[in-house]
């Protein structure tokens, strides 16, 4: 690949405060959101987020029509599944991760390699969605996030 044809996004997180981030743009080319836009790699997920949100509404309307006396409808909504493998969940991807993980119609399974990796993923996720949201979404009736140990790689011959 050449510099022009490479669409790999490697960038830094926003480090400026809200007032300065839109004015001080000397290093904008190093920020992930800029690279996603510039290299045209980063907006497809927005369509998925909209589709997921709309499907929840459509499911609820259909259930209300079919079972007018049935309550609560939320328990019958089908959840979309999000599987995350080999991702640090670092704050540099906060914009994408928040839109997907905080969607109430998404059940997220995060795979980890070992307990050390899991601990780092949890710490990073706190930076992305906040500790209260993480606690709410990892247990009880509001659970939408699950951590699973990644199975060992099985080599296949042939």
C-alpha positions in Angstrom: 0.0 0.0 0.0 1.0 3.6 -0.6 0.4 6.4 1.8 -2.5 7.5 -0.4 -4.2 4.0 -0.7 -3.7 2.8 2.9 -6.9 3.2 4.8 -5.6 2.0 8.2 -6.7 4.3 11.1 -4.1 4.8 13.8 -4.8 7.8 15.9 -4.9 9.5 19.3 -7.8 10.4 21.6 -9.1 13.9 21.9 -7.0 15.5 24.7 -8.3 19.1 24.5 -11.2 20.4 26.5 -14.6 21.1 24.9 -13.9 24.8 24.3 -10.5 24.2 22.6 -11.0 21.0 20.6 -12.9 22.8 17.8 -10.5 25.7 17.6 -7.0 24.1 18.1 -6.7 21.8 15.1 -2.9 21.7 14.4 -2.8 18.0 15.1 -6.2 17.0 13.7 -4.7 14.6 11.2 -3.5 12.4 14.1 -7.0 12.0 15.6 -9.1 8.9 14.9 -12.3 10.7 14.1 -10.5 12.8 11.5 -8.8 9.7 9.9 -12.1 7.8 9.8 -13.7 10.7 7.9 -10.7 11.4 5.7 -10.1 7.8 4.7 -13.8 7.1 4.4 -13.7 4.1 6.8 -15.8 5.1 9.8 -19.4 5.9 9.3 -21.1 2.6 8.3 -21.7 1.8 11.9 -24.0 4.8 12.2 -26.4 3.1 9.8 -26.3 -0.1 11.9 -27.0 2.0 15.1 -30.1 3.5 13.4 -31.2 0.1 12.1 -30.9 -1.4 15.5 -32.8 1.4 17.2 -35.6 1.3 14.6 -35.9 -2.5 14.8 -36.6 -2.2 18.6 -39.4 0.2 17.9 -40.8 -1.9 15.1 -40.7 -5.0 17.3 -42.6 -3.3 20.1 -45.3 -2.0 17.7 -45.7 -5.5 16.2 -46.0 -7.0 19.7 -48.5 -4.4 20.9 -50.7 -5.2 17.9 -50.4 -8.9 18.3 -50.7 -9.0 22.1 -52.5 -5.9 23.2 -52.9 -7.0 26.8 -49.3 -8.3 27.2 -47.0 -6.3 29.5 -44.0 -5.7 29.6 -43.1 -5.6 25.9 -39.4 -4.9 26.6 -38.8 -8.5 27.7 -39.9 -9.8 24.3 -37.8 -7.5 22.2 -35.1 -9.4 20.3 -31.7 -8.0 21.1 -29.0 -7.6 18.4 -25.7 -9.3 19.3 -22.4 -7.5 19.3 -19.2 -9.7 19.6 -15.9 -8.0 20.4 -12.7 -10.0 19.9 -9.2 -8.7 20.4 -10.1 -5.1 21.0 -8.6 -3.1 23.9 -11.8 -1.0 24.2 -9.5 2.0 24.4 -11.0 5.5 24.7 -9.6 6.4 21.2 -12.6 4.4 19.8 -15.1 5.9 22.3 -17.3 7.4 19.6 -17.9 4.1 17.9 -18.0 1.9 21.0 -20.5 4.1 22.9 -23.0 4.2 20.0 -23.0 0.4 19.8 -22.6 -0.8 23.4 -25.0 1.8 25.0 -27.8 0.9 22.6 -30.4 -0.8 24.8 -31.3 -3.2 21.9 -27.8 -4.6 21.8 -26.3 -7.4 23.8 -22.5 -7.2 23.9 -20.2 -10.1 24.4 -16.6 -9.1 25.0 -14.0 -11.9 24.6 -10.8 -11.7 26.6 -7.6 -13.7 26.3 -6.7 -13.9 30.1 -7.7 -12.2 33.3 -5.1 -9.5 32.8 -6.6 -8.5 29.5 -10.1 -8.6 30.9 -9.0 -6.3 33.7 -7.6 -3.8 31.2 -10.8 -4.0 29.1 -12.9 -3.3 32.1 -10.7 -0.3 33.0 -10.9 1.0 29.5 -14.6 0.5 29.3 -15.1 2.6 32.4 -13.4 5.4 30.5 -15.7 4.9 27.5 -19.1 4.5 29.2 -18.5 5.3 32.9 -18.5 3.0 35.9 -22.2 3.4 36.7 -23.3 2.4 33.2 -20.8 -0.5 33.3 -22.2 -1.8 36.6 -25.8 -1.4 35.4 -25.1 -3.3 32.1 -23.1 -6.2 33.6 -25.6 -7.6 36.0 -29.2 -8.1 36.9 -32.3 -7.4 34.7 -30.4 -4.6 32.9 -27.5 -6.8 31.8 -26.4 -6.1 28.3 -22.7 -6.7 28.6 -20.9 -10.0 29.2 -17.3 -10.9 29.4 -16.2 -14.4 28.2 -12.9 -16.1 28.2 -11.8 -16.7 24.6 -11.4 -20.4 23.9 -7.9 -21.7 23.0 -7.1 -21.8 19.4 -7.4 -25.2 17.9 -5.1 -25.9 15.0 -6.6 -27.7 12.0 -4.6 -29.8 9.7 -5.4 -30.0 6.1 
